[in-house]
Structures are given as structure tokens and as C-alpha cells.
Amino acid sequence: MNVIKKIYGDLEVKDLKIDFEKPKDKIDPDAKTATIPFKVTMNTLAGPVEFEQKAKLVKVEKEDKVTWQVNWNTGFILLEWNRKIESD
């Protein structure tokens, strides 16, 4: 996690906002994973960045509790930031 904080600090990421819509269809209770679309907007050293992606949710069962966790990929942001630099 410290690496991610350093990268975001070096890129001067500010006003990071992640939006998603709750899935319209119920997730199968026996499913182990699900996918949700999301939209990211932020300001960076290279200027504003905005993109849409899909994230994988993973079901985690621990001590009689079930939670869904995002399998976050830092490549989501770095890939889009690199595209922004290349287009300027």
C-alpha cells in the first residue's frame, strides 16, 4: 500500500472520485466473484484524468461473515495516466 501512496503522491493525484451504480440484477448467492463497472475522475500533475473500467469483486467468508472486496488493480489508474501523457 505504501507504493500506491507514493505513486499517487508523485503524480500529485487530487480530487480522486470513484463512482459506481449498484448492479440492477441480484448477485447469485453461490457466486464467488462478480464484476461491476465504475468511473474514476481525478486531477493529476498531467491534468485531469477520467476513465471507466470494470472491477472484479471477490466474496470473502470469514468467521460467519460474508463480505465482497474489490480486487483493485493499480494498472487501472496508471494505464490511463500514461495514455493522458502520450496524448498531450
SULCORZI-V618264 format. One record per helix or strand of 2 or more residues. SS is the DSSP state (@ for helix, = for strand). FROM is the first residue (numbers start at 1). LEN is the number of residues. If there is no record, write none. Layout:
ss = {SS SS}
from = {FROM FROM}
len = {LEN LEN}
This chain:
ss = {@ = = = = @}
from = {2 14 33 47 65 75}
len = {9 7 12 16 7 13}
